[in-house]
Amino acid sequence: MKLYVLSEYLQKTLPFVNKAISSHSQLPVLQNIFFQARNGKLKISATDLEIGIDIKITANIEEEGETTIPAKSFSELINTLPQEKILIETNDKNIIITTKHTKSVFQTISSDEFPKLYEEKGERVGEIKKDLFQKTLLHVLFSASIDTSRPALSGIYIKREEESLGKKFYLVATDGYRLSLIYNQIPFSLEKPLLVSARALREAAMVKNNEDTLVKMFVIEKTNQVLFEQGDTIIVGRLLEAQFPEYEKIIPQDILTKAIFDKTEMEKAVKMCAIFARESANIVRLSLKKDSIVVSANAPQTGENTVEVEAKITGEDNDIAFNARYLLDLFANIEEQDLVFEMTTATSPGVFKIKGDSSFLHLIMPIRVQTE
């Protein structure tokens, strides 16, 4: 293998590819990046067997070939280089990186030992504009669990519903303490619900290094994988074999109190109260009365804080308590300013919506607190 490539191409690509490098794998080859020089492109791949990332960049290929190179040390070297043309070539069991003033030699592992990210792309089930894809996922990904020991909660549940106005596709995520749901009229051809690794979807949503405006989704039933293609970038993840919770049963049907408020003002209030909530299990209280929501927190060794946020309240006066982090996560992942909060009792889930938009719903389980 022998090729020339610009250092800035590698500097932009490697940080993203490295997200699929395994930090604890017992297989040495999974600590490496896969290089393949072919047809005027350098393909750079990595996998930890949970997700795989595959990116092609332009290069001047003089000799085709493939190998693997240690990811960490190679990336550190590339980050020290100025923007210039780099010569990359293999020699026996080594790969040589040559610039105008430097020469570096890395030991390699045969590409034959590197696992294939996928055998074939599988069935194309649809495509979605990149901006809609990112916005849709932004509203649900933060609610998925990062604990993979409970697979059902570490994925995004995608299902199709036939309705009078056409097909709607629901995306749902929950970690057991909160739940996000959003639907769109996406032209996907799913015949059955899918539970997709949230991690794979998160990386697919973060792809920035190409100009392709469509995200194409493929399902590979043979290997139980899902594949997202955006231009020269491919993300591969697992379809999770787990039973997703019957989330419909926990969405409250009755509403006793409804509030409309400004997200920015509420976010500021919760951040202030979170300072005082650190020593008391991160609990903040919301008191809905008249024309405001009073946000409060107290800790025996710190003190207490109360912030009043203007709101349009309808229904009964009410009180509820939440983990402040869950509220701040919600506000950080919602762009819209006018939000709606609905509740029944202090022990029932609180529901947040976007004013004028029925396609999104976020539910947070309350924290039981002693009444004073």
N, C-alpha and C positions, 0 to 999 in steps of 0.2 A: 504494500500500500504506500502510495506517495501522493501528496496533495498540498496545495497552498490554500490558506484560508485567512481572512482578516481577523485579527485578535478581538476587535469589537463585536464581531458576530458571536464568538465564543463567550465573551464576557456577558453578553445579554442573554444567552441561551442556557449556560450552565447552571445558574442559580435555580432556574425553574426545573430543569431536569433533575437536579440533586434532591428535589423534594421526594423523589421515588427511591432514593438510596436508603437501604436498610442500615440502621445504626447498631442493630443487635444480632444480625444474622450470623449463623454458624457456617454459612457458605461464603467463602472468600470472594467468589466471583460477583456476589451481590453487592460488594463494596466497590465494584468497578462500573465504569460507564462503557457501554457498547458503542464502538465506532464502525460504521460501514461506509466506504467510499464507492459510489456507483452512480452512473448516469448524471454526472455533473453536480451531485449533491453529497454532502456529508450527513449521514443519518446518525443522530446521537440518541441513545436510549438508556433508560434505567428502570429497574423494577425491584420491589421488595416482596413480590409475589401477592401483594394485596392490590396495589395499583401499578400501572406502568405508564411511562411517559416517553413519547417518541417524537423527535423534532428533526426536520431536515433543514439544513442551511446551505447556501450557495458556496461552492468551493471549486477550485481549479484542480481537477483530478488528472493526474498523470499515470497512476497505476491503481487500479481498483483493488479492493481487499477489505478485510475486516479484522478487528481485534478488540480487546477490552483493556482499559487503563484505570489505575486507581483514581477514584473520583475525587477524594478530598485533596490529595497532594497536587493532582493535575489542576483542579480548580484554583487552588491557592497560587500556583505558578502563573496561570493565565491572568489572574487579577493583578499581578505585579508588572505585567508587560505593558508598554506603551501601545498606542494604536498603530499597528503595522502588520505587514504580511508575515504569516508564520508558515514554515515548512514542517509538515508532519509526515514521517515515514517510518516504516517498520523494518526491523533487521533481526532475524532469528526470533528470540523471545523478548525483544525490546522494542519500544517505540521511542523515536527520537524527535524532539521538539527543537527546531532551530530558528532563531531570529537573527537580526543583523549583528547583535553583540552577544548572544547567549546560545548555549547548547545544553539541553537537558535530556537525560535518558531515564525512562521508566521501565520497570519490568511489567510484563503483561501476563494475562491469563488467556488461554485460547478462547476464541469466540464460540467454539463448539460447546463449551461448558455454560455459556450464558443462556438462560431459559428464554424461549420465545414469548414475546408479550401476548401474541395471539396467532392462531393458525390462519384465520381468514376473517374478514370484516363482519361476516354474518348478514342477517337480514336488516336492510335499511327500514327503520320504522318511522322516520320523519325528519324534519329539519325545522329550525326555529331561528329567527333573527337573533344575532348575538346580543344586542342590547336588551331584548325582551328576555332572553335566556338568563342573562346576568341578573336583571332586576327580579325576575321570578324566584330565582334561587336565593337571592339576598334576603328575601322575606321568610325563608323557611330553614335554611341551613343552620343557623345559629341555635335552633331548637333541637337538633339531633345530638344524641349522646356521643361523647368521644370515647366512651368505654366500650370497646369491642367485645367484651365478655358477654354483653347482652346484644346480640346481633340485630334483633328486631328494632332496637332503639337507636342503633348506629347508622340506620339507613333512611332514605327518603322514599316514601311510599307513593307510587304513581299509579293512578287508575283512571279509566275512562268511564264517563257517565253519559248515557243517551238522554237528552232533554229535548223539549219541544223546539228550542231554537238551534238545536244541533248538538254536536259532541263537545263535552267539556272534559278537560283533563285536570284532575286534582293532584296536587303535590302536598304531602303531609309529613311532618316530622315531629317527634316528641322524645324527650328524655325521661318522661315519667313525672316531671314537675311542671312542665310547660308544653305547649303544643302550638304549632303554626300550620295554617292551612291556606292555600291559595289555589285558585283555579283560573285556567285560560282556555280559550278556544284554539288549542294548538292542533294542527293537522297531523297528529300521530296515528299510526295504524296498529295500536296495541290491542291484542285480542284478550289479554288477561293482565291483571295488576302486576306491577314489578316493584321489588324492594331493592333499590340501588344504593350501593355504598355512598354515604354522604361525603366521604373523603374524596372519592373519585369525582363526584359532582362539584365539590369545592374547587378542585384543581382545574376542572374543565371550565368553570366560571371565571377563573383567574388568568386564562390565556390572554396575553396581550401582544405577543410578538408576531402577529401577522395581520393582514388587512382584510381577511376573509370575513364577510358579514353574516355568514350562515354557520350554524352549528348543526352538523349532521349526526344523527344518533342511530346506532346499529345494535342489535341484540344477537349475541352468539350463543345459541341454545346448546350447542354441542359441548362447550366449555363453561357454560353458565356465566358469561361475561357480558358487559355492556361497553360499547366503544363510542367515543365522541371525537369527531374529526372537524378540525377548523383549519383550513388551508393545509400547511405543511406540519401541523401539530396534531398528534393523536394521544388521547387519554384513554386508558383501558382500566376498568374496574370490575369488581365482582357483583353479581346478582346474589343477594343474601337469601338463604333458604331458612326463613324464620316466619313466624306468624305475627303480623303487625297487629297491635292492639286495636280493639273495636272502639275507635276514638269517638265515633258519633254519640256513644252513650254518655260521654262525660261533658258534652257541650250543653250548657244550660238552655232550657227552652223558655223559662219564665224570667222576666226582668222586673225587679222592684225599683231599681235606681239606674238612671242613665246620666252620663256627664259628657259634655263636649269641651275639649280643652286644647290649648296650644302645646305642641310637643316640646318646643324649645324651653318654654317656661317651666313645664313639668320636669323636664330633664335637669334643669338647673336646681330645682327644689330637691329632687331625689339625691343629686350629687352632694348638696349641702348636708342633708340629713344622713347620708351614708357615712359621713365622717364620724357622726355620733353613734351610728349603728354598728360599727366594727366590733365593739365589745359585747354586743347583745345579739349575736347570731345574725347580724346584718339585717335586722328587721326594721322596716319602715311602715308607718301606719298612714292610711288614707282615710280622712273623715270627710264625707260628702254632705255638705249642708248649705242650703240656700243657694248663693251664687258663687261658691268656691269649693275647692278641694284643699283641705288642710293636710299637709304632709308633715309628719313628725317622727322623731326618733329620740331615744334616751339611753344612756348607759350610766350605771352607778358611779364609775370612776372618772367619767368624762363630763357628763352633764346632759343637757337636752337641747333640742333644736326644733323650731316650728316654722314652716314656710307656708304662706297662703298663696294659692294659684287660682286665678279667676277661671270660672267654668260656668257653663250653662247646665243647670241641674234640673232634671225632671224626675218625679217620683218621690219616694220616701228618703228621709235622711238615713245615712248608712255609714258603716265603718268596716274596714278590712285591712289586713296586714300582708305584706309581701316581702320576699327577699329582694333587697335593693338591686342586687346584681342582675336579677332577671328583668327588672324594669329598665335598667340602663342598657342591657343587651337589646331589648326591643327597640328603644329609642335610637340606638346607634345603627340599627339596620332598616329603619323606615325613613324614607326621604320626605314623605308628606308631613305637613305641619298640623293640620286639623285632625285630631284623633277623637275617637268615641270610646268611653269606658262603660260597660254594663255589668251589673251585679245583682244578686238576689240576697244572699246572707253572707256573714263573715266567714262561714265555713264552706261556702260553695265557690267554684272557680270564678275568677274574674275574667271578663272577656274584653279585649281591645280590638277596635276596628278602625278603618280609615274612613273619615266622613265622606259620604257620597260614593263609596266604593264597596260593593257587597262581595267582591271576589276574595277578600282577605279577612282572616280571623286569627287572633292570637289569644291563647288561653293560658293563664297562670294559676297554679294552685296556691291558695292562701296559706298563711301560717297562723296557727291558733295561738292567741295571746290572751292573757288574763285581763279581764276588764277591771278598770280602776274603780 
